[in-house]
Amino acid sequence: MEIFSNIEERFLPDPEHRPLFTFGAPWIQYVHKNKPFNAAYEILDRSVNKYGGDRIAIIDGQTGSTWSYYMLRAAVNRFGNALKKIGLKPGERVLLRVPDIAEMAIAQMAVWKIGCVAVPSPVVDRAREIQFTINDTEARVAVVHEEYLDDVEQVRALCPTLNTVIVIGSSKPDYVWFAGIIKDESEVLDPYPNKPLDASGIYYTGGTTGYPKGCLHTHASEVVLSDLNNIARGVSSQDVFLTHGPIGHAFGNGEKINFPLRAGASVIYSIRPKPIELIEMAERYGATIMAGTATIYRMILREVSDPTEEFPKLKIRHALSSGEILDRPTYEKWALLFKFPLRNTVGMTPMRHLFIESNMFGAKVAPDLSVGLPLPGYEVRLVDADTKKPVEPGTPGRLAIRGPSGITYWINIHPNIKQRAEQDVVDGWSYLDDSYIQDDEGWLWFQARLDDMIVTGGRQVAAPEVEQVLGEHPAVREVAVVGVPDEVRGQIVKAYVVLREGYSPNEELVKELQDFAKEKMATYKYPREIEFIDQLPRDHVGKIQRRLLREAAARRQSVG
């Protein structure tokens, strides 16, 4: 099958560094049919045709208001027709900066339905990050909620390809009003005849060079991963999905759009809910499947002492942890308190979503804290990080994967992205930055990260990006950033700072540096701890030895 035929060649890695997409599992071989394939039609329209349009698609967790499948499809078609009138052409990119409300699902599926490429953007991103994303993707249109418009306004003049900004909320001068342009549009829209391996979206993940990496995915991967994950979970049209994951991130995006709507199920939307609010909404709206990070489950355990007493009407069958590996104390305490099990899974933005599961057909099959096995259709092997040769069972190895999704980096203004493509995709296999052990029965067990990524609260933070931002402050001569253990978030970001002459270490300067970081990037990336030191440890060639800083932080925690 032709790959990424809707994307200009200049944006793609060299052919030898693109993944080999395979669809061998029996449930997903429909991709091989010689027919047009549009993710919006497959996920939304087919569900309306199969299960009926009167069913509830989206529940607003705050207000209890709902969107039926008919209402959702009508809005998608109206917005798709409006985007076509603006002049969008198939293959062009659309930035989506919208919180967890129905309009985000409407916008994304409308973009897909007319053959354009969606670029979801976390609403916590700041102007600097938004400017990079727009210019890297050369987005022509941005769909922005009014509450998150300020950062876009700051950089609009610095984004030469961006000629239209559509605002959700109230109408504003110099902007196109979402409600206004869809009001008189038709509720009928034929899906653009994409090929299965045409690009559907560009999803950004943290970059160890200080810039996020754009990861291209296909219409086929949007649909196939929905089917495979729903099979593993035993999903039916009667299920109700719930996650705290933001819809602008790849994880929350799949859990709130693709998976539930493909199954004809319902999904609860809520903007930045507190941990206790998640459980309250789960009981109130009858959630049956829950997804989150280990951090959110630890926070829930701090709030809830006796769930059978406090939330007797909970209907959740099982919950999964992804984004960070579930630790044993949380796993065991959850098993004691809650009636439904909690388990590990693995998903990564470069692979689009979850691709290793510990469940199959709705039941946990993997032992203990094992992350499980690759979903049907995926092949996995563990290799030596240097030689890429397979390792023996019981030996830690870098994870290599091949199947219906894979790593395809977006090539444009990121300074080192071509080199990453050369390193991470070889002979059709995608090489990920995690180490696992495979036991004699084939079960996978997480070991460690292999790069400088920090996983805090389930979100990835690139240490070099934080260093780059802090290095712009006039007080900072040198800085090194590491992740240090934290009992709630798993890790937190810690910065070791060498000050310039004329500056003295004090608590006021700590807060000033933290506020400076918050202004420049998403707030979850800021250093929660800052320590001032006289010099950074370096090796014989002058490279900063972050390992020594991590060890020093661990010793301080132990003494504390």
N, C-alpha and C positions, 0 to 999 in steps of 0.2 A: 504493500500500500504506500501511496505517496505521503511523505511526511512534511508537515508545516508548509503546505503549498500556498497558504494565504499570508505568508510572512516573507518579506524581502530577504534575499540570501545574506545581505550584509549584517542582519541581526542574528544570524544563526552560527553556531560553532561549525568548524570544519566537519565534513561528513563522517570522518573516522572518529570524531569525538561526540557523536550523537548516540543515544541509547537505541538498542534493538527492542522494539515493542513486540511482545508476543501475547497471544490470546488463546492459550491452549486449554484452559478449564472449560468444561462443557457448558457452564452457565453463561459464558461471555463470548461464545463463538459467533453470536449474531453480528459482531463487529465486522466479520469477514464478508457479510452480504454486500453485494455491489449496489448499495443504495445510498442516497444522501443521508447524512447523520448530523443532527443538530441537538446539542445538549439540552437546550430549553424545551424543545418539543418532546424529547425523550423523558425528561424529568417531570415536566409539568403537564403538557397536553396529553401524553399517554396515560398519566394518572387520572386526569379528568375523564378520559374516555373509558378507562377500566373500572374506576371505583365510583365515579359520579362526582359532580361539581358542587353538590350541596354540603359535602363534608367540610369540617373545619381544617384549614391548612395552618393558620398562624393564630396563636393566642398571645395577646399583650399581657405579660405577667403583672404589670403594674395596674392596669385598668380593667382587665378581664374582657376587653373588646376582642372581636375575632374577625378573621378574613376567611371566607370560604374559598374553595378551589375555583369556583366560577369568578368570584370577585378578583382573585389574584390573576387569573389568566386574562381577564378583561383589561386590567391595569397594565399588565406586561405588554399586551398587544397595542394598547393606546400609546404607551411610552415608546415602544419600538417604532410605530408609525411616525411619532414626533421626531425621533432621532433621525429617521430617514429624511424627513423634510428639512432638517438642519443641514443635511448634505453629507452625513457620515457614509463612508464607503466600507464594504467588507474588508476585514483585515486591519482597519484602523483601531487605535487604542482609546479606551475611555477610562479615566481615573474615577474611582468610586470612593468617596469620603463621607460615609453615612453610618450612623450608629446602628444598634440592633433594633431596627424597626422594619416594618413590612416593605417600606420603600426601597430598602437595600436589596431585598430579594427581587423586587419588581425591576429595579434598574439593572441588576446583573443578568437576569434572564432575558430582558429586552435587548441588552447588548449582544448576548449570545444569539438571540433569535434572528437578528438582522445580519449576522455573520461578522460582527466586530469582536474585539478582544477586550475582555474586562481586566481592569487593574485594581483589585481591592486594596485599600490603603487604611491602616489602623488610624482611628480618629485621634489617638494619642500622639501621632507623629507631629513634629513641629515644622516650621517653615523650611528650615534647612533640608530636612528629610523629604518633604513634599517636592521641593524644587528638584532634587536629584531624581526622584521617581518620575516626575512629569517629563523632565528632559531626557532621561534614560530611555523611556518608552516612546518619546515623541508623541505624547497623547494630544489629541485634537480637542477633546471635550473632557470636562470634569463635572461630575455630579456631586454636589456638596450640600450637606445639611447646614442650615443657617448658623447653628451653634458652633460650627467648626470652619467657618468661612474666613476668619481673620488671618490664619496662617497662609491660606491660599492667596488672599489679597496682597500679602506682603511680598510674594514672589511672582505674582502674575506677569509683571512686566519683564521678568527674567526668564520666562518660559516661551520662547518664540513660536512653538508649534501650537500652543494652547489658544484657541480662538473663541471658545464658547465655554462659559461656566453656567451650569444649571443649578439653581438653588431650591432645595426642598425646605418648605416652611413658608414664611411670608415673602411677598414680592419685594425686590430691591432694585433701585436704579442701576443700570449698566449690567444687569444680570438677567438671564432667562429664568422665568418662574416655572417650576416643575408643574404645579397644579394648573397653571394657565395654558401650557402647551399641550397637555394631554386631554383637556376638557372636551374638545370637539373632535377628537380623533376616533377613528373606527376601532371597534373591539375585535376586528378580524385582521389577522396578520399571518400570511404564509411564512413558514420558517425558511431561512436562507439555506440552500442545499450544500451545506458544508460536507467535506469528506471527513471520515472518522478521525483521521490524524491531523486535521487542521487545528491551529491554535485556538484555544478557548479563553485562556487567561494567562496573565503574568503575575505570579505571587512572589513577594519579596521575603527573603530570609536574611538573618544577620550575616555580615561578612567579616572575616578575620583580618581584612586589610583596612577596615574602617568604613567601608561602603557596603550597603546591602546588595545581595545578589538577586537578580531577577530570574525566576524559574518558569519556563514555558510549560504549559500543559495542554492536553488535547481534549476535544469534545468527547472522544472515546473514554479517556481516563476519568472525566467527570462522572460519566454514567456507570462505567464498569466498576469503579471503586465504590460507588453507591450500592450496586448489586452485591458485590463480594462482602462488604461490611455488613449489609443487612442480612445476608445469609448467615454470616458468622454469629450475629446477634440474635437470630431467630425473629426478625422484625416482621410484623404484619401491619395492615392498614389500620388496625385498632390501637397501635402504639402511640405514645406521646413522648417526644424527645425533649430533653432539658440539658443545657450546658451553660456554664458561665463564660466559655470561650468567646471572645469578641468576634463578630461577624466579619470584621476587616482582616482578621488573621486566617490563614489557610485552615487551621483546625476548626475554629468556630464557624467558618464559612461553610465547610462541608456538613457539620453537624446541624446547622440551622437552615440550610437550603437543600443541598443535594440529597442527603440520606433520607430525611423524613418525606420530602415531596416525591421522590422517586417511588417510595413505598405507599403513597396515598395516605400517610400518617399525619399526625399533628405535631407542631413544635411550639414551644413556649419561648417568646422573646422577652428579654429584660436588659435594660441598660445598666451595666456595672452593678449587678446585685451583690449584696453582702452575703456571706456564707449562710447565715441563718435564714435569709430571705429565699435562698435556693430551696432549702428543705420545706419552707412554708409554701412556696409556689408549687413544689412537687406534690404536696398533699392537696392543695386547693384545686389544682387543675388535673390531677390524676396522672402525673408523669410516670412512665414505665421504664424508660431507659435514660440513664444519666451518664454524662461524660465530663471529665475535668482533669485538672492536674493534681498531683499528689499534694501540692500546697493547699488547694481548696478543700481537700478532704481533711487535712490536718486542722485547718481553721474551723471546719464544721465540728470536728471532735472536741474542740475547745468550747464550742457554744452549746453542744447537746450532750446531756449526761444520760438520759434514758429515752431513746427515740420511741420505744414501744408505748411509753406513757405520754410523751409530749406530742408525738405525731402518729397516732394509732391508725390513721387511714392511708398511710403511705402505700402506693401500689408499685413502687420501683422493683423490677425483677432482678436487674443487675446494673452495676456501675463500672465504668472503665477509667483507668488513669493513663494519660499520655502527656507528652511534652517534657516530662521528667519521670524518672523511674520511682515507682512506689517503694517506700522503705518498709522494713519489717515491723517496727513498732506501730506504724499507721495501719498496715495490713492486718495485724493481729488484733489491735484494739477495735478496728471496724468490725471484724468478724465476731467479736464478743458482743457489740452493742446493736448492730443492725441485722435485720433479717435477710437482707439481700447482699450478695457477695460483691467484693471489690477486686479488680484484677488489673494486671499490667498489660499494656499494648504498646506498639511502636508506630509512630507516624512522623513524617518529616515533610516540610514544605517542598524540598526538591523532588519528593515522590508524590506530591499533591496532598496525600492524606495518610490514614492508617494503612499499613501493608503487612504488618505482623500482628497476629491475634492469638490470644490465649483461650478464646471461645470458639466453638463450632456448633452451628444449628441451635444457638441459644443457651448452650451449657458450657461451663468451664471445663476444658480438657487438659490444659497445661498444669503441671504440678507446681504448687507453692507460688513463688514469686517469678517463675519463668515468664518471659514475655510471649512464649508460645512458638508458633510456626508461621511461615509466610502464608498469606491468603492464597487460595487456589488460583493457579495461573502464574504465580511468582516462583522463581528459582532463587535460592540463596546459597552463598558459600562464604566461608571465613578464610581470609588469606593473610599472609605475612604483610605487614604494612609497607615494607620496603620492596620485597621481591614480587609481591602479588601472587605468590604460590600458595595453594591450599595448605591449611594447618591441620594437624591431627585433632580428633575429638578430645575435648578437655583442655585444649590449648587456646588461649585468647587469640583472636584474629579480627582483622578489620572486616566489616560487613560489606559484601558485594551482592548486588541484587539485579535481577532481570525479570521483566514481565510486562504487564499492560501499562505501566507508567515508569518513568525514569528521569534522570537528570538531564535537562536541556537548558543551559544557561542562555540568558538574553545578552547578546553581545552589542555593546554600544559605548557608553562613556565610562563605564567602570574600568579603572586602570589596569586591573590584573585578571579580568574575567576570562580572557582567552586561555591564559595559563591554567586557571582553575579547571576549565573544561578539559584541557589536555590531561590534567592529573586525575580528574574524577570520573571520566568516562573513557573506558578502554575496551575494545573488542565487543562493544554493545552492552557491557556491564557498567552499572553505576556503583561507584565506590563511595561509601558514606563515612563520616568522621566519628564512628562509634566502634568500640571493641566489644565483642561477645565471646562467650564460650558455648559450644554445642556439645551436649552430653551424648552418651552412647545411643540414646533413643531418639536423638534429633532435636530435642527441645533447646531453645536458645535462652541464654542467661546474660543479661547486660553486665559489662565490666567497667567501661570508662569512656569518656570523651577522648578524642585524639587531637584536638585542636585547642585554640585559646578561647573557645566559646564558654560563656558563663550562662548557666540555666538558673534563672531566678523566678520563682513563682510560675514555672512552666514556660517562661518566655526566654528566648535566647538573646544574649547581649554580647556583642563583640568587644573584647577588651581594647583593641586598637582604636575603635570608634570613640570610646569614652576618653581614652588618652588624647586623641586628637582634639576633642572639644575642650577638655581641661587645659591642654597645652596652649590654647588661645587666650587664657586669662593672663593678665600682665604679671601676676604674682608667681606664676608657675615657671620654673626653669626646666624641670624634668618631672615626668610622672610615669608610673607603671600601675596597671590595673589588674587585679586578680579576683577570682571568685573564692569566697570563704564560706565554710559551712554555716547553715542557719537552721534551727530546729523547725521553723515554720515554712520558710520559702525554699528550703533545700540549700540554696546558696544566696549570698548577697554580694553586691559589687563593692569592692574595697579599693581605694586609691592610695598609693604611696606617693607623696609629693615632696619634691625638693624645691624649696623656695628661692626666689631671686633675692639679691641683696636689697635691704631696705624693708623687707617684709618679715614679720614675726609670727610664729605659729600661735593661734589662739582659737577659741570656739567661734568667735565672730567671723574669722576667715574661713573656717570650716563651712559655716552656713552660707557664706557668700559664694564659695565654690560650688556648693550643692545647688543653690539657686541659679547660678550661672549655667550649670549643666542642664537643669530643668528647662531653662529658656531655649536651649539649643537643640534638644532632642526629646524623644518620648520620655515621660517622667519615670517609667519603670527602669530606665537605664542609668539613672543618676547614682553616684556612689553613696550608699547609706553609711559607710565608714570612710573616714579620711585620716591617714596618719602621716605626719610630717617627719621626714628623715633627712639626714645630712647628705647621703649619696645612695644611689641605687646599686645593688649588687650586679656585677657584670663578669662575663667569662673572659678568657684570654684574648678574644677577638673583639671585645667590647659589647657583646650581645647581653641585653638585660636578662638576668636569670629569675624569671617569675616563679620558678619552682621554689627557690629559697624564700621568696616573699610569702608564698602560700604556706610553706612550712612554718615560717615565723608567726603568721597569723594563727595557725593551728595551735602552736605552743602557747601563745597568749591566751587563746580561748581555754586551753586546758588548765593553765594556771588560774585564770579567772574563775 
